[in-house]
Amino acid sequence: MQVQQLQQLLEFDREGMIEFAKGLGEKPFRATQLFRWIHQRGMTDFEHMSDLAKSLREKLSTTAFVQPLSLISEHRAKDGVIKWLFDVGQSNAIETVYIPESDRGTLCISSQAGCAVGCTFCSTGYQGFSRNLTTAEIIAQLWFAEHTLRKSPEYNARENRIITNVVMMGMGEPLQNYTHLVPALKIMLDDHAYGLSRRRTTVSTSGVVPMIERLGLDAPVALALSLHAPTDALRDELVPLNRKYPIAEVLDACKGYLRYAPRDFVTLEYCLLDGVNDQEVHINALVDLLKPSKGPGFPCKINLIPFNPFKESGLKRSSNAQIKRFSDALLDAGLVCTVRKTRGEDIDAACGQLAGDIQDRTSISERRAKVIPIVSPLS
């Protein structure tokens, strides 16, 4: 006799939930009710879903379940940032970061256990790649943060949602996990779930060109590109994916994405590394790239990110004075530029520090040992 496998309901966007309900002989509105119980109310016990028919609750008890991620640890920084470490099985863990501000609550969500891109300045990349997260594992990070914080004394007086902004900027390259990313985004945006604004939901990519256009068609949200270098020669070293998708190709894909995007610009992330990509030659090259003397400029906002050092990288953070010089020069050139405020450094929750506990199944540490360190600012 074949044993029926239970279905994890965090895996479904609303269309998927309707199909699942149809398979149980239920109408679409029942699926929407179930969807609201899970995502808006944080309920995992079908028996407590009081407006569902008893017959449906009985069906659900034998066919489905709602299983949050298993929490390993929680760390709170002095500045209010919270980092959660979750167990995703097979000795893998992922990290999720909550960043509170006076006018918003931002959640940084992981899409993979580890990362295969291997950017030289990112701690996650040094841990290697294990696997893609499922849709349920992606959305469970938002589910946990929203409903956990609602119960916290410092947040439970709020009438509106706790999480107002989501950035797919945690561990992993989101567009290399496209199949599971899109349903998760649809759940985040759904008014019957979290009701997030497309403008406040951001996918950050290192430049997976074929998937950028597809995202515009399937789930257009705000887009951020991890640029980090103004030339292909340097970006090849800092962001190895550039060897497959060079800068011109990536920027063209981003321009095309703006036809569908909720914003009329792309955020460009640029991590400042002392003596590597922060010199005058790099400023001039960046200005030439984004605001050429002939032809239209690239519609963007540049987000300068002070590097968060870790010993394996051998890299250093640019000085505050150099960061200011870099920023001022871009502003003087007529580009929109901000410097990201570093948050959660005391708990390793700042940008590029997420590492978790990843089994290196792609031998990245071995490959790293063969790479010649970056030493020339003119690369």
Buried (B, 14 or more C-beta within 10 A) or exposed (E): EEEEEEBBBBBBBBEBBBEBBEEBEBEBEBBBBBBBBBBBEBBBEBEEBEEBEEEBBEBBEEBBEBEBBEEBEEBBBEBEBBBBBBBBEEEBBBBBBBBBEEEEBBBBBBBBBBBBBBBBBBBBBBBBBBBBBBBBBBBBBBBBBBBBBBEEEEBEEEEEBBBBBBBBBBBBBBBBBBEBBBBBBBBBBBEBBBEBBBEBBBBBBBBBBEBBBBBBEBBBBBBBBBBBBBBBEBBBBBBBBBEEBBBEBBBEBBBBBBEBBBBEBBBBBBBBBBBBBBBEBBBEBBBEBBBEEEEEEBBBBBBBBBBBBBEBBEBEBBEEEBBEBBBEBBEEBEBBBBBBEBBBBEBBBBBBBBBBBBBBBBEBEEEBEEEEEBEEBEB
